[in-house]
Amino acid sequence: MESIIYRVLLSGHKFAKDVIVNGDNLCSFLHTVRNCPLVVVMGPENTISLRIEHGNIIGDEKIKNQLQEIEHAEQAGNWRPLSLYQISYYCILHETVYLYAANRDQAKKDFLTWSIFDPEVIVLVA
């Protein structure tokens, strides 16, 4: 079964960021965001708006509960942060997206789930 791919828009006072992350990694990604006045999580069936203040989610209870589980895992040493990959592909023009994944193979798989185009370049950014 393919996982659900989300597009996450982060918007703040002096920044804007647009990333792609699969549903299994969504809460791990959100765990890394410390402060963001507007987080929009767009999936195939719904859109959720959140706010993050000092690492605390204000909004969706389900996501808040999952983040608490991740925090407990991090304290126990059982959590690894995701890596950021830059993926370039060609449709009409060359396009670039940023995707969070555990490794390069997962990044490629998630991208192919999200897009009908083949990636030309996948680069580890952070």
Backbone atoms as SQL, in Angstrom:
CREATE TABLE atoms (id INTEGER PRIMARY KEY, chain TEXT, resi INTEGER, resn TEXT, atom TEXT, x REAL, y REAL, z REAL);
INSERT INTO atoms VALUES
  (1, 'A', 1, 'MET', 'N', 0.827, -1.172, 0.000),
  (2, 'A', 1, 'MET', 'CA', 0.000, 0.000, 0.000),
  (3, 'A', 1, 'MET', 'C', 0.879, 1.246, 0.000),
  (4, 'A', 2, 'GLU', 'N', 0.590, 2.177, -0.898),
  (5, 'A', 2, 'GLU', 'CA', 1.364, 3.402, -0.970),
  (6, 'A', 2, 'GLU', 'C', 0.997, 4.318, 0.188),
  (7, 'A', 3, 'SER', 'N', 2.001, 5.010, 0.695),
  (8, 'A', 3, 'SER', 'CA', 1.718, 5.948, 1.771),
  (9, 'A', 3, 'SER', 'C', 1.171, 7.250, 1.186),
  (10, 'A', 4, 'ILE', 'N', 0.516, 7.998, 2.022),
  (11, 'A', 4, 'ILE', 'CA', -0.049, 9.286, 1.610),
  (12, 'A', 4, 'ILE', 'C', 1.068, 10.315, 1.613),
  (13, 'A', 5, 'ILE', 'N', 1.119, 11.114, 0.580),
  (14, 'A', 5, 'ILE', 'CA', 2.124, 12.167, 0.476),
  (15, 'A', 5, 'ILE', 'C', 1.452, 13.506, 0.765),
  (16, 'A', 6, 'TYR', 'N', 2.086, 14.288, 1.630),
  (17, 'A', 6, 'TYR', 'CA', 1.558, 15.592, 2.007),
  (18, 'A', 6, 'TYR', 'C', 2.457, 16.700, 1.491),
  (19, 'A', 7, 'ARG', 'N', 1.843, 17.794, 1.117),
  (20, 'A', 7, 'ARG', 'CA', 2.583, 19.017, 0.815),
  (21, 'A', 7, 'ARG', 'C', 2.378, 19.916, 2.018),
  (22, 'A', 8, 'VAL', 'N', 3.469, 20.396, 2.586),
  (23, 'A', 8, 'VAL', 'CA', 3.405, 21.200, 3.798),
  (24, 'A', 8, 'VAL', 'C', 3.939, 22.593, 3.487),
  (25, 'A', 9, 'LEU', 'N', 3.115, 23.584, 3.762),
  (26, 'A', 9, 'LEU', 'CA', 3.514, 24.976, 3.581),
  (27, 'A', 9, 'LEU', 'C', 3.754, 25.581, 4.952),
  (28, 'A', 10, 'LEU', 'N', 4.925, 26.155, 5.138),
  (29, 'A', 10, 'LEU', 'CA', 5.277, 26.832, 6.385),
  (30, 'A', 10, 'LEU', 'C', 5.412, 28.309, 6.080),
  (31, 'A', 11, 'SER', 'N', 4.739, 29.142, 6.830),
  (32, 'A', 11, 'SER', 'CA', 4.787, 30.572, 6.571),
  (33, 'A', 11, 'SER', 'C', 4.968, 31.324, 7.875),
  (34, 'A', 12, 'GLY', 'N', 5.943, 32.220, 7.881),
  (35, 'A', 12, 'GLY', 'CA', 6.224, 33.015, 9.068),
  (36, 'A', 12, 'GLY', 'C', 6.387, 34.465, 8.711),
  (37, 'A', 13, 'HIS', 'N', 6.899, 35.225, 9.668),
  (38, 'A', 13, 'HIS', 'CA', 7.046, 36.659, 9.471),
  (39, 'A', 13, 'HIS', 'C', 8.085, 36.994, 8.410),
  (40, 'A', 14, 'LYS', 'N', 9.154, 36.228, 8.350),
  (41, 'A', 14, 'LYS', 'CA', 10.226, 36.523, 7.399),
  (42, 'A', 14, 'LYS', 'C', 10.635, 35.303, 6.589),
  (43, 'A', 15, 'PHE', 'N', 9.756, 34.299, 6.487),
  (44, 'A', 15, 'PHE', 'CA', 10.128, 33.109, 5.734),
  (45, 'A', 15, 'PHE', 'C', 8.882, 32.428, 5.175),
  (46, 'A', 16, 'ALA', 'N', 9.115, 31.636, 4.154),
  (47, 'A', 16, 'ALA', 'CA', 8.084, 30.757, 3.600),
  (48, 'A', 16, 'ALA', 'C', 8.818, 29.528, 3.077),
  (49, 'A', 17, 'LYS', 'N', 8.241, 28.366, 3.316),
  (50, 'A', 17, 'LYS', 'CA', 8.878, 27.114, 2.930),
  (51, 'A', 17, 'LYS', 'C', 7.794, 26.168, 2.449),
  (52, 'A', 18, 'ASP', 'N', 8.094, 25.396, 1.433),
  (53, 'A', 18, 'ASP', 'CA', 7.162, 24.447, 0.846),
  (54, 'A', 18, 'ASP', 'C', 7.902, 23.121, 0.720),
  (55, 'A', 19, 'VAL', 'N', 7.433, 22.080, 1.429),
  (56, 'A', 19, 'VAL', 'CA', 8.112, 20.784, 1.395),
  (57, 'A', 19, 'VAL', 'C', 7.106, 19.664, 1.162),
  (58, 'A', 20, 'ILE', 'N', 7.636, 18.510, 0.808),
  (59, 'A', 20, 'ILE', 'CA', 6.830, 17.309, 0.604),
  (60, 'A', 20, 'ILE', 'C', 7.312, 16.274, 1.625),
  (61, 'A', 21, 'VAL', 'N', 6.366, 15.568, 2.239),
  (62, 'A', 21, 'VAL', 'CA', 6.723, 14.557, 3.232),
  (63, 'A', 21, 'VAL', 'C', 5.644, 13.474, 3.218),
  (64, 'A', 22, 'ASN', 'N', 6.051, 12.213, 3.401),
  (65, 'A', 22, 'ASN', 'CA', 5.036, 11.159, 3.403),
  (66, 'A', 22, 'ASN', 'C', 4.362, 11.082, 4.773),
  (67, 'A', 23, 'GLY', 'N', 3.191, 10.493, 4.798),
  (68, 'A', 23, 'GLY', 'CA', 2.387, 10.448, 6.009),
  (69, 'A', 23, 'GLY', 'C', 3.077, 9.790, 7.185),
  (70, 'A', 24, 'ASP', 'N', 3.913, 8.799, 6.932),
  (71, 'A', 24, 'ASP', 'CA', 4.634, 8.130, 8.011),
  (72, 'A', 24, 'ASP', 'C', 5.651, 9.057, 8.679),
  (73, 'A', 25, 'ASN', 'N', 6.124, 10.066, 7.930),
  (74, 'A', 25, 'ASN', 'CA', 7.147, 10.964, 8.447),
  (75, 'A', 25, 'ASN', 'C', 6.613, 12.350, 8.804),
  (76, 'A', 26, 'LEU', 'N', 5.324, 12.575, 8.631),
  (77, 'A', 26, 'LEU', 'CA', 4.762, 13.911, 8.842),
  (78, 'A', 26, 'LEU', 'C', 5.031, 14.429, 10.251),
  (79, 'A', 27, 'CYS', 'N', 4.728, 13.652, 11.256),
  (80, 'A', 27, 'CYS', 'CA', 4.924, 14.120, 12.628),
  (81, 'A', 27, 'CYS', 'C', 6.402, 14.273, 12.977),
  (82, 'A', 28, 'SER', 'N', 7.255, 13.412, 12.422),
  (83, 'A', 28, 'SER', 'CA', 8.697, 13.564, 12.642),
  (84, 'A', 28, 'SER', 'C', 9.180, 14.883, 12.050),
  (85, 'A', 29, 'PHE', 'N', 8.649, 15.250, 10.898),
  (86, 'A', 29, 'PHE', 'CA', 9.009, 16.539, 10.300),
  (87, 'A', 29, 'PHE', 'C', 8.495, 17.684, 11.165),
  (88, 'A', 30, 'LEU', 'N', 7.221, 17.633, 11.555),
  (89, 'A', 30, 'LEU', 'CA', 6.647, 18.715, 12.359),
  (90, 'A', 30, 'LEU', 'C', 7.365, 18.859, 13.698),
  (91, 'A', 31, 'HIS', 'N', 7.912, 17.762, 14.204),
  (92, 'A', 31, 'HIS', 'CA', 8.658, 17.786, 15.465),
  (93, 'A', 31, 'HIS', 'C', 9.884, 18.690, 15.354),
  (94, 'A', 32, 'THR', 'N', 10.431, 18.853, 14.164),
  (95, 'A', 32, 'THR', 'CA', 11.635, 19.674, 13.971),
  (96, 'A', 32, 'THR', 'C', 11.319, 21.157, 13.851),
  (97, 'A', 33, 'VAL', 'N', 10.050, 21.500, 13.664),
  (98, 'A', 33, 'VAL', 'CA', 9.656, 22.906, 13.517),
  (99, 'A', 33, 'VAL', 'C', 9.428, 23.481, 14.913),
  (100, 'A', 34, 'ARG', 'N', 10.145, 24.524, 15.260),
  (101, 'A', 34, 'ARG', 'CA', 10.035, 25.084, 16.609),
  (102, 'A', 34, 'ARG', 'C', 8.984, 26.193, 16.681),
  (103, 'A', 35, 'ASN', 'N', 8.988, 27.117, 15.746),
  (104, 'A', 35, 'ASN', 'CA', 8.049, 28.241, 15.740),
  (105, 'A', 35, 'ASN', 'C', 7.588, 28.509, 14.317),
  (106, 'A', 36, 'CYS', 'N', 6.294, 28.537, 14.133),
  (107, 'A', 36, 'CYS', 'CA', 5.742, 28.854, 12.818),
  (108, 'A', 36, 'CYS', 'C', 4.280, 29.265, 13.010),
  (109, 'A', 37, 'PRO', 'N', 3.951, 30.520, 12.674),
  (110, 'A', 37, 'PRO', 'CA', 2.576, 30.987, 12.881),
  (111, 'A', 37, 'PRO', 'C', 1.548, 30.318, 11.976),
  (112, 'A', 38, 'LEU', 'N', 1.966, 29.794, 10.825),
  (113, 'A', 38, 'LEU', 'CA', 1.014, 29.130, 9.942),
  (114, 'A', 38, 'LEU', 'C', 1.659, 27.917, 9.279),
  (115, 'A', 39, 'VAL', 'N', 1.118, 26.745, 9.572),
  (116, 'A', 39, 'VAL', 'CA', 1.530, 25.496, 8.946),
  (117, 'A', 39, 'VAL', 'C', 0.288, 24.929, 8.272),
  (118, 'A', 40, 'VAL', 'N', 0.368, 24.738, 6.962),
  (119, 'A', 40, 'VAL', 'CA', -0.759, 24.177, 6.220),
  (120, 'A', 40, 'VAL', 'C', -0.321, 22.818, 5.687),
  (121, 'A', 41, 'VAL', 'N', -1.016, 21.767, 6.116),
  (122, 'A', 41, 'VAL', 'CA', -0.722, 20.395, 5.701),
  (123, 'A', 41, 'VAL', 'C', -1.803, 19.986, 4.712),
  (124, 'A', 42, 'MET', 'N', -1.390, 19.808, 3.450),
  (125, 'A', 42, 'MET', 'CA', -2.346, 19.483, 2.392),
  (126, 'A', 42, 'MET', 'C', -2.176, 18.038, 1.967),
  (127, 'A', 43, 'GLY', 'N', -3.246, 17.263, 2.088),
  (128, 'A', 43, 'GLY', 'CA', -3.257, 15.871, 1.675),
  (129, 'A', 43, 'GLY', 'C', -4.269, 15.668, 0.573),
  (130, 'A', 44, 'PRO', 'N', -4.415, 14.431, 0.119),
  (131, 'A', 44, 'PRO', 'CA', -5.342, 14.163, -0.987),
  (132, 'A', 44, 'PRO', 'C', -6.807, 14.353, -0.604),
  (133, 'A', 45, 'GLU', 'N', -7.122, 14.248, 0.680),
  (134, 'A', 45, 'GLU', 'CA', -8.521, 14.339, 1.091),
  (135, 'A', 45, 'GLU', 'C', -8.849, 15.533, 1.968),
  (136, 'A', 46, 'ASN', 'N', -7.846, 16.153, 2.593),
  (137, 'A', 46, 'ASN', 'CA', -8.146, 17.287, 3.454),
  (138, 'A', 46, 'ASN', 'C', -6.939, 18.190, 3.624),
  (139, 'A', 47, 'THR', 'N', -7.190, 19.344, 4.219),
  (140, 'A', 47, 'THR', 'CA', -6.153, 20.314, 4.532),
  (141, 'A', 47, 'THR', 'C', -6.292, 20.680, 6.004),
  (142, 'A', 48, 'ILE', 'N', -5.169, 20.711, 6.710),
  (143, 'A', 48, 'ILE', 'CA', -5.163, 21.049, 8.130),
  (144, 'A', 48, 'ILE', 'C', -4.284, 22.280, 8.313),
  (145, 'A', 49, 'SER', 'N', -4.781, 23.260, 9.059),
  (146, 'A', 49, 'SER', 'CA', -3.992, 24.438, 9.411),
  (147, 'A', 49, 'SER', 'C', -3.596, 24.341, 10.874),
  (148, 'A', 50, 'LEU', 'N', -2.332, 24.600, 11.152),
  (149, 'A', 50, 'LEU', 'CA', -1.784, 24.514, 12.503),
  (150, 'A', 50, 'LEU', 'C', -0.954, 25.754, 12.799),
  (151, 'A', 51, 'ARG', 'N', -0.615, 25.905, 14.061),
  (152, 'A', 51, 'ARG', 'CA', 0.350, 26.915, 14.486),
  (153, 'A', 51, 'ARG', 'C', 1.306, 26.207, 15.436),
  (154, 'A', 52, 'ILE', 'N', 2.576, 26.528, 15.354),
  (155, 'A', 52, 'ILE', 'CA', 3.570, 25.915, 16.233),
  (156, 'A', 52, 'ILE', 'C', 4.280, 27.020, 17.002),
  (157, 'A', 53, 'GLU', 'N', 4.215, 26.932, 18.326),
  (158, 'A', 53, 'GLU', 'CA', 4.875, 27.903, 19.197),
  (159, 'A', 53, 'GLU', 'C', 5.788, 27.163, 20.158),
  (160, 'A', 54, 'HIS', 'N', 7.085, 27.455, 20.090),
  (161, 'A', 54, 'HIS', 'CA', 8.083, 26.828, 20.967),
  (162, 'A', 54, 'HIS', 'C', 7.994, 25.302, 20.920),
  (163, 'A', 55, 'GLY', 'N', 7.733, 24.766, 19.729),
  (164, 'A', 55, 'GLY', 'CA', 7.670, 23.317, 19.535),
  (165, 'A', 55, 'GLY', 'C', 6.328, 22.700, 19.885),
  (166, 'A', 56, 'ASN', 'N', 5.371, 23.507, 20.316),
  (167, 'A', 56, 'ASN', 'CA', 4.046, 22.999, 20.681),
  (168, 'A', 56, 'ASN', 'C', 3.047, 23.264, 19.568),
  (169, 'A', 57, 'ILE', 'N', 2.334, 22.211, 19.171),
  (170, 'A', 57, 'ILE', 'CA', 1.322, 22.318, 18.126),
  (171, 'A', 57, 'ILE', 'C', 0.049, 22.921, 18.708),
  (172, 'A', 58, 'ILE', 'N', -0.492, 23.899, 18.030),
  (173, 'A', 58, 'ILE', 'CA', -1.788, 24.454, 18.396),
  (174, 'A', 58, 'ILE', 'C', -2.702, 24.166, 17.219),
  (175, 'A', 59, 'GLY', 'N', -3.675, 23.293, 17.436),
  (176, 'A', 59, 'GLY', 'CA', -4.556, 22.901, 16.336),
  (177, 'A', 59, 'GLY', 'C', -5.022, 21.473, 16.481),
  (178, 'A', 60, 'ASP', 'N', -4.561, 20.604, 15.637),
  (179, 'A', 60, 'ASP', 'CA', -5.043, 19.233, 15.512),
  (180, 'A', 60, 'ASP', 'C', -4.609, 18.340, 16.677),
  (181, 'A', 61, 'GLU', 'N', -5.569, 17.753, 17.397),
  (182, 'A', 61, 'GLU', 'CA', -5.284, 16.906, 18.560),
  (183, 'A', 61, 'GLU', 'C', -4.556, 15.611, 18.188),
  (184, 'A', 62, 'LYS', 'N', -4.924, 15.007, 17.066),
  (185, 'A', 62, 'LYS', 'CA', -4.293, 13.750, 16.644),
  (186, 'A', 62, 'LYS', 'C', -2.797, 13.960, 16.413),
  (187, 'A', 63, 'ILE', 'N', -2.455, 15.036, 15.723),
  (188, 'A', 63, 'ILE', 'CA', -1.042, 15.338, 15.461),
  (189, 'A', 63, 'ILE', 'C', -0.332, 15.669, 16.767),
  (190, 'A', 64, 'LYS', 'N', -0.975, 16.395, 17.671),
  (191, 'A', 64, 'LYS', 'CA', -0.371, 16.711, 18.971),
  (192, 'A', 64, 'LYS', 'C', -0.024, 15.432, 19.729),
  (193, 'A', 65, 'ASN', 'N', -0.929, 14.454, 19.726),
  (194, 'A', 65, 'ASN', 'CA', -0.675, 13.191, 20.421),
  (195, 'A', 65, 'ASN', 'C', 0.482, 12.422, 19.800),
  (196, 'A', 66, 'GLN', 'N', 0.547, 12.408, 18.456),
  (197, 'A', 66, 'GLN', 'CA', 1.645, 11.717, 17.784),
  (198, 'A', 66, 'GLN', 'C', 2.981, 12.401, 18.074),
  (199, 'A', 67, 'LEU', 'N', 2.974, 13.725, 18.169),
  (200, 'A', 67, 'LEU', 'CA', 4.207, 14.449, 18.489),
  (201, 'A', 67, 'LEU', 'C', 4.689, 14.134, 19.896),
  (202, 'A', 68, 'GLN', 'N', 3.776, 13.937, 20.819),
  (203, 'A', 68, 'GLN', 'CA', 4.170, 13.559, 22.177),
  (204, 'A', 68, 'GLN', 'C', 4.862, 12.199, 22.177),
  (205, 'A', 69, 'GLU', 'N', 4.373, 11.266, 21.367),
  (206, 'A', 69, 'GLU', 'CA', 5.020, 9.956, 21.246),
  (207, 'A', 69, 'GLU', 'C', 6.430, 10.099, 20.690),
  (208, 'A', 70, 'ILE', 'N', 6.606, 10.978, 19.705),
  (209, 'A', 70, 'ILE', 'CA', 7.935, 11.202, 19.116),
  (210, 'A', 70, 'ILE', 'C', 8.868, 11.817, 20.155),
  (211, 'A', 71, 'GLU', 'N', 8.358, 12.754, 20.956),
  (212, 'A', 71, 'GLU', 'CA', 9.190, 13.365, 21.992),
  (213, 'A', 71, 'GLU', 'C', 9.654, 12.321, 23.008),
  (214, 'A', 72, 'HIS', 'N', 8.787, 11.394, 23.361),
  (215, 'A', 72, 'HIS', 'CA', 9.175, 10.321, 24.277),
  (216, 'A', 72, 'HIS', 'C', 10.237, 9.419, 23.635),
  (217, 'A', 73, 'ALA', 'N', 10.071, 9.118, 22.362),
  (218, 'A', 73, 'ALA', 'CA', 11.053, 8.296, 21.646),
  (219, 'A', 73, 'ALA', 'C', 12.393, 9.024, 21.553),
  (220, 'A', 74, 'GLU', 'N', 12.354, 10.337, 21.325),
  (221, 'A', 74, 'GLU', 'CA', 13.585, 11.116, 21.250),
  (222, 'A', 74, 'GLU', 'C', 14.312, 11.096, 22.599),
  (223, 'A', 75, 'GLN', 'N', 13.574, 11.243, 23.681),
  (224, 'A', 75, 'GLN', 'CA', 14.173, 11.216, 25.018),
  (225, 'A', 75, 'GLN', 'C', 14.793, 9.848, 25.310),
  (226, 'A', 76, 'ALA', 'N', 14.193, 8.783, 24.764),
  (227, 'A', 76, 'ALA', 'CA', 14.718, 7.431, 24.964),
  (228, 'A', 76, 'ALA', 'C', 15.835, 7.096, 23.981),
  (229, 'A', 77, 'GLY', 'N', 16.116, 8.003, 23.041),
  (230, 'A', 77, 'GLY', 'CA', 17.167, 7.768, 22.049),
  (231, 'A', 77, 'GLY', 'C', 16.727, 6.919, 20.877),
  (232, 'A', 78, 'ASN', 'N', 15.424, 6.793, 20.664),
  (233, 'A', 78, 'ASN', 'CA', 14.890, 5.944, 19.587),
  (234, 'A', 78, 'ASN', 'C', 14.324, 6.743, 18.423),
  (235, 'A', 79, 'TRP', 'N', 14.754, 7.970, 18.226),
  (236, 'A', 79, 'TRP', 'CA', 14.223, 8.798, 17.147),
  (237, 'A', 79, 'TRP', 'C', 15.374, 9.398, 16.361),
  (238, 'A', 80, 'ARG', 'N', 15.241, 9.364, 15.031),
  (239, 'A', 80, 'ARG', 'CA', 16.240, 9.976, 14.155),
  (240, 'A', 80, 'ARG', 'C', 15.575, 11.061, 13.345),
  (241, 'A', 81, 'PRO', 'N', 16.207, 12.223, 13.227),
  (242, 'A', 81, 'PRO', 'CA', 15.620, 13.279, 12.397),
  (243, 'A', 81, 'PRO', 'C', 15.651, 12.880, 10.920),
  (244, 'A', 82, 'LEU', 'N', 14.751, 13.454, 10.153),
  (245, 'A', 82, 'LEU', 'CA', 14.697, 13.204, 8.713),
  (246, 'A', 82, 'LEU', 'C', 15.737, 14.043, 7.998),
  (247, 'A', 83, 'SER', 'N', 16.072, 13.639, 6.795),
  (248, 'A', 83, 'SER', 'CA', 16.993, 14.404, 5.953),
  (249, 'A', 83, 'SER', 'C', 16.193, 15.158, 4.903),
  (250, 'A', 84, 'LEU', 'N', 16.735, 16.294, 4.483),
  (251, 'A', 84, 'LEU', 'CA', 16.093, 17.107, 3.453),
  (252, 'A', 84, 'LEU', 'C', 16.750, 16.813, 2.105),
  (253, 'A', 85, 'TYR', 'N', 15.928, 16.474, 1.119),
  (254, 'A', 85, 'TYR', 'CA', 16.418, 16.192, -0.232),
  (255, 'A', 85, 'TYR', 'C', 15.854, 17.208, -1.210),
  (256, 'A', 86, 'GLN', 'N', 16.714, 17.660, -2.100),
  (257, 'A', 86, 'GLN', 'CA', 16.287, 18.532, -3.194),
  (258, 'A', 86, 'GLN', 'C', 16.137, 17.648, -4.426),
  (259, 'A', 87, 'ILE', 'N', 14.959, 17.668, -5.027),
  (260, 'A', 87, 'ILE', 'CA', 14.687, 16.817, -6.182),
  (261, 'A', 87, 'ILE', 'C', 14.332, 17.705, -7.360),
  (262, 'A', 88, 'SER', 'N', 15.075, 17.537, -8.440),
  (263, 'A', 88, 'SER', 'CA', 14.810, 18.295, -9.665),
  (264, 'A', 88, 'SER', 'C', 14.220, 17.353, -10.701),
  (265, 'A', 89, 'TYR', 'N', 13.274, 17.869, -11.447),
  (266, 'A', 89, 'TYR', 'CA', 12.632, 17.082, -12.491),
  (267, 'A', 89, 'TYR', 'C', 12.204, 18.007, -13.617),
  (268, 'A', 90, 'TYR', 'N', 11.907, 17.422, -14.749),
  (269, 'A', 90, 'TYR', 'CA', 11.512, 18.197, -15.915),
  (270, 'A', 90, 'TYR', 'C', 10.072, 17.856, -16.276),
  (271, 'A', 91, 'CYS', 'N', 9.214, 18.875, -16.332),
  (272, 'A', 91, 'CYS', 'CA', 7.863, 18.675, -16.883),
  (273, 'A', 91, 'CYS', 'C', 7.786, 19.577, -18.107),
  (274, 'A', 92, 'ILE', 'N', 7.372, 20.804, -17.964),
  (275, 'A', 92, 'ILE', 'CA', 7.464, 21.761, -19.067),
  (276, 'A', 92, 'ILE', 'C', 8.754, 22.561, -18.904),
  (277, 'A', 93, 'LEU', 'N', 9.065, 22.867, -17.681),
  (278, 'A', 93, 'LEU', 'CA', 10.304, 23.535, -17.296),
  (279, 'A', 93, 'LEU', 'C', 10.986, 22.657, -16.251),
  (280, 'A', 94, 'HIS', 'N', 12.228, 22.980, -15.949),
  (281, 'A', 94, 'HIS', 'CA', 12.872, 22.282, -14.842),
  (282, 'A', 94, 'HIS', 'C', 12.262, 22.793, -13.550),
  (283, 'A', 95, 'GLU', 'N', 11.832, 21.876, -12.717),
  (284, 'A', 95, 'GLU', 'CA', 11.210, 22.202, -11.432),
  (285, 'A', 95, 'GLU', 'C', 12.041, 21.590, -10.318),
  (286, 'A', 96, 'THR', 'N', 11.947, 22.181, -9.145),
  (287, 'A', 96, 'THR', 'CA', 12.643, 21.666, -7.976),
  (288, 'A', 96, 'THR', 'C', 11.673, 21.643, -6.806),
  (289, 'A', 97, 'VAL', 'N', 11.672, 20.544, -6.062),
  (290, 'A', 97, 'VAL', 'CA', 10.887, 20.434, -4.833),
  (291, 'A', 97, 'VAL', 'C', 11.820, 19.969, -3.719),
  (292, 'A', 98, 'TYR', 'N', 11.387, 20.187, -2.499),
  (293, 'A', 98, 'TYR', 'CA', 12.142, 19.741, -1.332),
  (294, 'A', 98, 'TYR', 'C', 11.309, 18.704, -0.598),
  (295, 'A', 99, 'LEU', 'N', 11.957, 17.606, -0.237),
  (296, 'A', 99, 'LEU', 'CA', 11.255, 16.474, 0.340),
  (297, 'A', 99, 'LEU', 'C', 12.022, 15.975, 1.556),
  (298, 'A', 100, 'TYR', 'N', 11.324, 15.741, 2.654),
  (299, 'A', 100, 'TYR', 'CA', 11.938, 15.168, 3.844),
  (300, 'A', 100, 'TYR', 'C', 11.715, 13.665, 3.839),
  (301, 'A', 101, 'ALA', 'N', 12.778, 12.905, 4.059),
  (302, 'A', 101, 'ALA', 'CA', 12.702, 11.448, 4.079),
  (303, 'A', 101, 'ALA', 'C', 13.842, 10.901, 4.930),
  (304, 'A', 102, 'ALA', 'N', 13.715, 9.632, 5.291),
  (305, 'A', 102, 'ALA', 'CA', 14.734, 8.982, 6.121),
  (306, 'A', 102, 'ALA', 'C', 16.018, 8.720, 5.333),
  (307, 'A', 103, 'ASN', 'N', 15.892, 8.459, 4.019),
  (308, 'A', 103, 'ASN', 'CA', 17.068, 8.193, 3.184),
  (309, 'A', 103, 'ASN', 'C', 16.743, 8.503, 1.724),
  (310, 'A', 104, 'ARG', 'N', 17.757, 8.405, 0.862),
  (311, 'A', 104, 'ARG', 'CA', 17.607, 8.762, -0.549),
  (312, 'A', 104, 'ARG', 'C', 16.589, 7.866, -1.267),
  (313, 'A', 105, 'ASP', 'N', 16.634, 6.575, -0.990),
  (314, 'A', 105, 'ASP', 'CA', 15.691, 5.658, -1.642),
  (315, 'A', 105, 'ASP', 'C', 14.242, 5.983, -1.272),
  (316, 'A', 106, 'GLN', 'N', 14.028, 6.296, 0.006),
  (317, 'A', 106, 'GLN', 'CA', 12.680, 6.672, 0.437),
  (318, 'A', 106, 'GLN', 'C', 12.260, 7.990, -0.205),
  (319, 'A', 107, 'ALA', 'N', 13.197, 8.926, -0.352),
  (320, 'A', 107, 'ALA', 'CA', 12.895, 10.204, -0.994),
  (321, 'A', 107, 'ALA', 'C', 12.447, 9.984, -2.439),
  (322, 'A', 108, 'LYS', 'N', 13.156, 9.117, -3.152),
  (323, 'A', 108, 'LYS', 'CA', 12.785, 8.831, -4.539),
  (324, 'A', 108, 'LYS', 'C', 11.415, 8.154, -4.604),
  (325, 'A', 109, 'LYS', 'N', 11.190, 7.184, -3.737),
  (326, 'A', 109, 'LYS', 'CA', 9.902, 6.478, -3.719),
  (327, 'A', 109, 'LYS', 'C', 8.754, 7.446, -3.416),
  (328, 'A', 110, 'ASP', 'N', 8.947, 8.314, -2.424),
  (329, 'A', 110, 'ASP', 'CA', 7.906, 9.283, -2.063),
  (330, 'A', 110, 'ASP', 'C', 7.655, 10.271, -3.197),
  (331, 'A', 111, 'PHE', 'N', 8.734, 10.703, -3.852),
  (332, 'A', 111, 'PHE', 'CA', 8.568, 11.618, -4.975),
  (333, 'A', 111, 'PHE', 'C', 7.765, 10.964, -6.095),
  (334, 'A', 112, 'LEU', 'N', 8.080, 9.716, -6.413),
  (335, 'A', 112, 'LEU', 'CA', 7.368, 9.013, -7.486),
  (336, 'A', 112, 'LEU', 'C', 5.908, 8.747, -7.115),
  (337, 'A', 113, 'THR', 'N', 5.617, 8.644, -5.832),
  (338, 'A', 113, 'THR', 'CA', 4.225, 8.518, -5.394),
  (339, 'A', 113, 'THR', 'C', 3.492, 9.843, -5.611),
  (340, 'A', 114, 'TRP', 'N', 4.191, 10.954, -5.381),
  (341, 'A', 114, 'TRP', 'CA', 3.601, 12.294, -5.482),
  (342, 'A', 114, 'TRP', 'C', 3.514, 12.789, -6.923),
  (343, 'A', 115, 'SER', 'N', 4.478, 12.438, -7.754),
  (344, 'A', 115, 'SER', 'CA', 4.598, 13.009, -9.098),
  (345, 'A', 115, 'SER', 'C', 4.497, 11.938, -10.187),
  (346, 'A', 116, 'ILE', 'N', 4.077, 12.354, -11.359),
  (347, 'A', 116, 'ILE', 'CA', 4.081, 11.444, -12.509),
  (348, 'A', 116, 'ILE', 'C', 5.394, 11.536, -13.277),
  (349, 'A', 117, 'PHE', 'N', 6.259, 12.472, -12.891),
  (350, 'A', 117, 'PHE', 'CA', 7.531, 12.679, -13.587),
  (351, 'A', 117, 'PHE', 'C', 8.663, 11.978, -12.870),
  (352, 'A', 118, 'ASP', 'N', 9.649, 11.529, -13.624),
  (353, 'A', 118, 'ASP', 'CA', 10.829, 10.901, -13.046),
  (354, 'A', 118, 'ASP', 'C', 11.795, 11.976, -12.557),
  (355, 'A', 119, 'PRO', 'N', 12.402, 11.766, -11.402),
  (356, 'A', 119, 'PRO', 'CA', 13.388, 12.741, -10.919),
  (357, 'A', 119, 'PRO', 'C', 14.664, 12.676, -11.765),
  (358, 'A', 120, 'GLU', 'N', 15.217, 13.835, -12.057),
  (359, 'A', 120, 'GLU', 'CA', 16.503, 13.888, -12.774),
  (360, 'A', 120, 'GLU', 'C', 17.660, 13.863, -11.795),
  (361, 'A', 121, 'VAL', 'N', 17.516, 14.624, -10.703),
  (362, 'A', 121, 'VAL', 'CA', 18.583, 14.731, -9.713),
  (363, 'A', 121, 'VAL', 'C', 17.977, 14.703, -8.317),
  (364, 'A', 122, 'ILE', 'N', 18.567, 13.913, -7.437),
  (365, 'A', 122, 'ILE', 'CA', 18.172, 13.893, -6.029),
  (366, 'A', 122, 'ILE', 'C', 19.432, 14.193, -5.213),
  (367, 'A', 123, 'VAL', 'N', 19.399, 15.293, -4.468),
  (368, 'A', 123, 'VAL', 'CA', 20.577, 15.748, -3.730),
  (369, 'A', 123, 'VAL', 'C', 20.230, 15.888, -2.249),
  (370, 'A', 124, 'LEU', 'N', 21.082, 15.352, -1.388),
  (371, 'A', 124, 'LEU', 'CA', 20.929, 15.521, 0.046),
  (372, 'A', 124, 'LEU', 'C', 21.320, 16.948, 0.400),
  (373, 'A', 125, 'VAL', 'N', 20.402, 17.696, 1.003),
  (374, 'A', 125, 'VAL', 'CA', 20.671, 19.089, 1.360),
  (375, 'A', 125, 'VAL', 'C', 21.085, 19.184, 2.827),
  (376, 'A', 126, 'ALA', 'N', 20.319, 18.544, 3.693),
  (377, 'A', 126, 'ALA', 'CA', 20.640, 18.608, 5.134),
  (378, 'A', 126, 'ALA', 'C', 20.087, 17.371, 5.827);
